[in-house]
Amino acid sequence: MKILFVASEGLPFSKTGGLADVVEALPKALVAGGHEVAVVLPRYRGTKATAVLMPSLTIPMGGTRLRFPAIADGAQLNGVRYYFVDDPEYFDRDGLYGSSIGEYPDNAERYAEFCRAAIEVAKHVWPADVIHCHDWQTALVPVLLRTSYGDDPLMKDVPVVFSIHNMGYHGQFTKDVLERVGIPPSVFHPGGLEFFGNVNLLKGGLVYSDYLTTVSRKYAQEIQTPEYGHGLDGVVRSRADRLVGILNGVDYTAWNPEKDRLIAVTYSAKDLSGKQVCKQDLLKVFGLSPEHLSRPLIGIVSRFADQKGFDLIAEKAHELMREDLVLVVLGSGERKYEDLFRALAAAYPGRVGVKIAYDNLLAHKVEAGADLFLMPSRYEPSGLNQMYSLKYGTVPIVRATGGLDDSIEPFDVEHGTGTGFKFKEYTGEALLSAIRQALHHYMDERIWKRIQLNGMGKDFSWKTAAVEYAKLYEAVRALRGSGQAARGVSWPAQSSGRAATGSGQTGRGAGQATRNQKPAGTSN
């Protein structure tokens, strides 16, 4: 099968978040499974290409305006073919989506051009059996295929899978964007892209795609609720029979303590002694005393934001530090949380180590050297660090949401099963209780080693996820081929427990936003 990925970022060429990791790892795993895969990305600043395939592609925008991007060849990596939409005025910038003062005001134009160019790649350069789009920046691909390309014999029946990596980012613009980027006005209605008088591109992806996926089974359930749906829960419920949750995988070639060259000493489940050496190294790197080697060390590697649960940490920070523990924090983000951790480091010298940065080397050292890893997220579509932690014998403490809930099994001391500690209620007390439970078990070396080994034995490689996606691609091709693409036909994998199901209308025009919800923000 030939699968074309369309995404706004992807390693090793561009990255702002976890989307880039998925767009690198999943195609590679699909190729290993015998499929042909190509990826279309914008050619951002610094992205190197090997050749120009189409020097001037004519892209209609609003009115009589035309743009002429090139299609560049990025050659082949790990068996995956890469193509770039090359328009320096739009994509040769310091940041991918914005600058320090906010999002680029022409993001609608930038990604509308990108979507149209990606369709042309599928039409003229790399014909695909299925197109797999990711997040709002690519949501116009299914919209345009079912409208502007609706009479195109080569493209009108190409099936589209649309993945939601974070429901909080909508791509929302004022109504005049329809004319600015050439979106057919016929889609501006409550069953289309209209959202409280504005245009919502994410909604277009939800409504016009043949199948929807999210990056964990639990998150697929959560986004059907007002709490996590960001005003689009009604739309998602209307497509519930076409919604599949597939947990993201981990690239164990990069995250494996047996082979990791970025940590002080390698180690394995058969011999955990190297983990103490890594802990000693971590204390040194963060300027903490080696006398803390026997104390439990909690690690955090994260973007500092409310979504990640840092308001709970702020609420209970001093109570937490009354426990006999050491805290190491790596990350950056909202100023209030950067200041919080700096203040904690000053208040508890030698016991709290903080580095305000994102540093891949240090991230590996935290995973290897910490005893526990804290992820108290308000919501977490998939999450990767908790799965890294399991492989490194670093016991996760997580909130039971999204991929955290799917990947971490609470420890059961009676049966010796489970891989970490979870709390459900989004409160500081629930967080503190889970941490104290973990610290209690840490004191028993035999029990602690059992939890570590349980986690290290888990396999969250991309191979499993790739098999699930391949099943989905086959199902969506069969659906389009049967002429039932706009009707509610259940995805066969629901019986395996991987898919989230729900009730509600089906069909392309049925999805309307829940009207008592306020419009969500548009940042990315």
Secondary structure, 3 states (H helix, E strand, C coil): CEEEEECCCCCCCCCCCHHHHHHHHHHHHHHHCCCEEEEEEECCCCCCCCEEEECCCCEECCCCCEECCEEEEEEEECCEEEEEEECHHHHCCCCCCEECCEECCCHHHHHHHHHHHHHHHHHHHCCCCEEEEECHHHCHHHHHHCCCCCCCCCCCCCCEEEEECCCCCCCEECCCHHHHHCCCHHHCCCCCCEECCEEEHHHHHHHHCCEEEECCHHHHHHCCCHHHHCCCHHHHHHCHHHEEECCCCECCCCCCCCCCCCCCCCCECCECHHHHHHHHHHHHHCCCCHHHHHCCEEEEEEEECHHHCHHHHHHHHHHHHCCCCEEEEEEEECHHHHHHHHHHHHHCCCCEEEEECCCHHHHHHHHHHCCEEEECCCCCCCCCHHHHHHHCCCEEEEECCHHHHHHCCECECCCCECCEEEECCCCHHHHHHHHHHHHHHHCCHHHHHHHHHHHHCCCCEHHHHHHHHHHHHHHHHHHHHCCCCCCCCCCHHHHHCCCCCCCCCCCCCCCCCCCCCCCCCCCC
